[in-house]
Amino acid sequence: MTAGEGTGFVIYPKLDHTPAVFTLQNFRVKDIDKAVDNLTEHGVAFEHYDNELFRTDERGISSDLDSGMKIAWFTDPAGNILSIIQE
């Protein structure tokens, strides 16, 4: 599978899979707002957090005011956590 700008990776099934409880893959994006809108239109549901580590807005985007980094998490069909990140 190819993901933007020629980046490649392999995805394969595992019968006794247990989803990870941490982010497995971050995908860098230039405009996280546009990426969230596009993925949402295609049926992706973003995670929402409100704890001491992460707080997301109504769209699922967490912003670090000090660094300017923004990140939004979602899960794949197997339950693994993935994210899009704007640095």
Contacts in CASP RR format, 6 or more apart in sequence:
PFRMAT RR
TARGET T0000
AUTHOR 0000-0000-0000
METHOD contacts of the structure
MODEL  1
MTAGEGTGFVIYPKLDHTPAVFTLQNFRVKDIDKAVDNLTEHGVAFEHYD
NELFRTDERGISSDLDSGMKIAWFTDPAGNILSIIQE
1 8 0 8 1.000
1 9 0 8 1.000
1 10 0 8 1.000
1 11 0 8 1.000
2 8 0 8 1.000
3 9 0 8 1.000
3 27 0 8 1.000
9 25 0 8 1.000
17 78 0 8 1.000
19 75 0 8 1.000
19 78 0 8 1.000
19 79 0 8 1.000
19 80 0 8 1.000
19 81 0 8 1.000
20 80 0 8 1.000
20 81 0 8 1.000
21 81 0 8 1.000
22 81 0 8 1.000
23 73 0 8 1.000
23 81 0 8 1.000
23 82 0 8 1.000
23 83 0 8 1.000
24 80 0 8 1.000
24 81 0 8 1.000
24 82 0 8 1.000
25 80 0 8 1.000
25 82 0 8 1.000
25 83 0 8 1.000
26 71 0 8 1.000
26 82 0 8 1.000
26 83 0 8 1.000
26 84 0 8 1.000
26 85 0 8 1.000
27 82 0 8 1.000
27 83 0 8 1.000
27 84 0 8 1.000
27 85 0 8 1.000
28 84 0 8 1.000
28 85 0 8 1.000
28 86 0 8 1.000
28 87 0 8 1.000
29 35 0 8 1.000
29 84 0 8 1.000
29 85 0 8 1.000
29 86 0 8 1.000
30 86 0 8 1.000
31 86 0 8 1.000
32 61 0 8 1.000
32 70 0 8 1.000
32 71 0 8 1.000
32 72 0 8 1.000
32 84 0 8 1.000
32 85 0 8 1.000
32 86 0 8 1.000
33 59 0 8 1.000
33 61 0 8 1.000
35 72 0 8 1.000
35 84 0 8 1.000
35 86 0 8 1.000
36 46 0 8 1.000
36 59 0 8 1.000
36 60 0 8 1.000
36 61 0 8 1.000
36 72 0 8 1.000
36 84 0 8 1.000
39 46 0 8 1.000
39 74 0 8 1.000
39 84 0 8 1.000
40 46 0 8 1.000
40 59 0 8 1.000
44 74 0 8 1.000
45 74 0 8 1.000
46 56 0 8 1.000
46 59 0 8 1.000
46 60 0 8 1.000
46 61 0 8 1.000
46 72 0 8 1.000
46 73 0 8 1.000
46 74 0 8 1.000
47 56 0 8 1.000
47 60 0 8 1.000
47 72 0 8 1.000
47 73 0 8 1.000
47 74 0 8 1.000
47 75 0 8 1.000
47 81 0 8 1.000
48 56 0 8 1.000
48 60 0 8 1.000
49 55 0 8 1.000
49 56 0 8 1.000
49 62 0 8 1.000
49 73 0 8 1.000
50 56 0 8 1.000
54 62 0 8 1.000
55 62 0 8 1.000
56 62 0 8 1.000
56 72 0 8 1.000
56 73 0 8 1.000
57 63 0 8 1.000
59 72 0 8 1.000
60 72 0 8 1.000
60 73 0 8 1.000
61 70 0 8 1.000
61 71 0 8 1.000
61 72 0 8 1.000
62 70 0 8 1.000
62 71 0 8 1.000
62 72 0 8 1.000
63 69 0 8 1.000
63 70 0 8 1.000
64 70 0 8 1.000
67 87 0 8 1.000
68 87 0 8 1.000
69 85 0 8 1.000
69 86 0 8 1.000
69 87 0 8 1.000
70 85 0 8 1.000
70 86 0 8 1.000
71 83 0 8 1.000
71 84 0 8 1.000
71 85 0 8 1.000
71 86 0 8 1.000
72 83 0 8 1.000
72 84 0 8 1.000
73 81 0 8 1.000
73 82 0 8 1.000
73 83 0 8 1.000
74 81 0 8 1.000
74 82 0 8 1.000
74 83 0 8 1.000
74 84 0 8 1.000
75 81 0 8 1.000
75 82 0 8 1.000
76 82 0 8 1.000
END
